Every structure is written in C-alpha cells, then in structure tokens.
Amino acid sequence: MLLVLRLIIRYWRTVLSVCVYFWSVSVKLTHLFKVVKTEAISLAGYETNDGYYT
C-alpha cells in the first residue's frame, strides 16, 4: 500500500495530465458525435431547431 502511495505521489502529475487528455478527447468525440447526428437528422429531412418534423 505504501508503495502504491509513493508511486501516486511521484507520478500524480503524469496521471493527471493523462486523465485531462482523455477527458478532452472524450469531450471532442461527444461533440463530434452530436454534430454528425445533427447533420444526419437534417439530411434525413428532420428539422430539430425549429421544433417541427418534415
């Protein structure tokens, strides 16, 4: 347990930066998925912004 704590203390910045990196990647992927979904919906003829469906 002490060894784990020492490793965490030594590498916490690296772990933190990796976590932040993965978080930013997941945010970008989520945004990209939303954009693609919106584009696909508008291509299919659904208008979501105005609240009506064609």
N, C-alpha and C positions, 0 to 999 in steps of 0.2 A: 504494500500500500504506500509506503514511504517512497519507494522507487517511482511509482506512478505519479505521486505528487511532485517529486523532483523533476520528472520529465515534463509535466504540465507547466511547472514554473519556468523551466528552461525554454520550452517551445510554445508558450501561450500566444506569443505574437504571430508565429507562423500559423498556428491553428486558427487564430482569429482572422488572419488575412485570407486563409483558405475558406473559412466559413463565409466571410464577406463576399469573396469571389463567387462561390456557389450561389449565394443569395442573389447577387446581382445578375448572374446568368439565368437563374430561375425567374426573376422578375422580367428580364428581357424576353425569355421564352414565353411567359404568360402573356406579355403584351403582344408579341408576335402572333400567338395563337388567337388572341382576341381580334387583332387586325385581320388575320386570314379568315376568321369566322365571319366577321362583319362583311368583308369583301365577298365571300361565298354567298352570304344571305342576300346581299344587294344584287349579285349576279343572278341569283335564282328568282329575283323579282319581288323579294320581300323588302318593304321599306320600314325599318325599325325606328328610325329617328323621328318620324312624324307620327308614329303610332298606328299606322294602318297597313294592311297587307293587300298586295295586288294579286 
